[in-house]
Amino acid sequence: MAARTIWKGSISFGLVNIPVQVFVATQKEEFSSFNQLDEKGHKIKYKKWCPIEEREIPWSEIKKGYEITKNNYVVLEKEDLENIKLKTTHTIEINEFIDSEDFDPLYIEKNYYIGPDVGITKKKKKNTSPSNSKAYSLFVKILNETNKIAIGKVVLRDKEHLVALRSYQRGLIMHQLKYLDEIKPMDEVEGISNGQQPKVEDKELSLGKTLVDNLTSEQFDIGKYSDTYSKELEKLIEAKSKGQKVTIGQEEEKAEDTTNLLEALKASISIKSKPRRQKRT
């Protein structure tokens, strides 16, 4: 199935404008959610219920509110939100370029593909703007050969987003980013703040590096990985739909904590032979 277009506009940097289309890059999981049923198998419906007045509230009476203190809300009318609504410019405004190694994937929230807007209509299957494709290809080639990532902003669905554009395979990918204040400081993670890390011995470090090297592949092939749970769930649903008996596998035993790190590393190296590296053609 063809990728779905969600936005059309242009990439703008300096006096250069490149007409583009933005496409959804990921697909929804087949078993992302379940319907809730009663004991007789009837689908449950939810009501908007006011516990104070003990009545169902129609959609026309529902307003948006922000809780500022316990049970104290600021009510936002539709007109209030319209007044701060951002103007849709249909432009991805590039503010700067950075080196790829300076880009931290921690900030990535969503991924989108960007393709050239080649001016194809349903009636005329013809590329009416070949220059658009050339400008797009040039931009991809520049990012690829300079190993740069473009940082900018775009308005999608009435909200301004920080984005990063980078070359990917034959085209561009756009990462929607979180802002810095949306990322929790790592100092809040228990056990890794300053002064809490135990000393690592040289022998442990050397053996650890050897084990990592033994498990290192020449190229990462994500295609060899799949969602085991979803596959088992699919088999379960299919079996139950046919009235077949479902056999539940035994629960895997929980791994024991490592008490002697040095001995565990030595044992791991002895049973993990170095994988054969793929030869590049």
VENWOKA-V345082 format. One record per backbone hydrogen bond with DSSP energy under -1.0 kcal/mol. NH is the residue of the N-H (numbers start at 1). CO is the residue of the C=O. If there is no record, write none. Layout:
NH;CO + NH;CO
//
This chain:
6;22 + 7;22 + 9;20 + 10;90 + 11;18 + 12;92 + 13;16 + 16;13 + 18;11 + 20;9 + 21;115 + 22;7 + 23;113 + 24;4 + 25;111 + 32;29 + 38;42 + 41;38 + 44;36 + 50;55 + 54;50 + 55;50 + 57;48 + 61;58 + 62;59 + 66;74 + 68;72 + 69;72 + 72;69 + 74;66 + 76;64 + 81;77 + 82;78 + 83;79 + 92;10 + 93;153 + 94;12 + 95;151 + 96;151 + 98;149 + 100;147 + 102;99 + 103;100 + 107;104 + 108;105 + 109;176 + 110;176 + 112;174 + 113;23 + 114;172 + 115;21 + 117;19 + 118;116 + 121;124 + 126;124 + 129;118 + 132;129 + 134;130 + 135;131 + 136;132 + 137;133 + 138;134 + 139;135 + 140;136 + 141;137 + 142;138 + 143;139 + 144;140 + 145;141 + 146;142 + 148;143 + 149;98 + 150;165 + 151;96 + 152;163 + 153;93 + 154;161 + 156;159 + 159;156 + 161;154 + 163;152 + 164;175 + 165;150 + 166;173 + 168;171 + 171;168 + 172;114 + 173;166 + 174;112 + 175;164 + 176;110 + 177;162 + 178;107 + 182;179 + 183;180 + 188;185 + 189;186 + 192;189 + 196;193 + 205;201 + 206;202 + 207;203 + 208;204 + 209;205 + 210;206 + 211;207 + 212;208 + 213;209 + 214;210 + 215;211 + 216;213 + 224;221 + 225;222 + 228;226 + 231;227 + 232;228 + 233;229 + 234;230 + 235;231 + 236;232 + 237;233 + 238;234 + 239;235 + 240;236 + 241;237 + 243;240 + 244;239 + 264;260 + 265;261 + 266;262 + 267;263 + 268;264 + 269;265 + 270;266 + 271;267 + 272;268 + 275;214
//
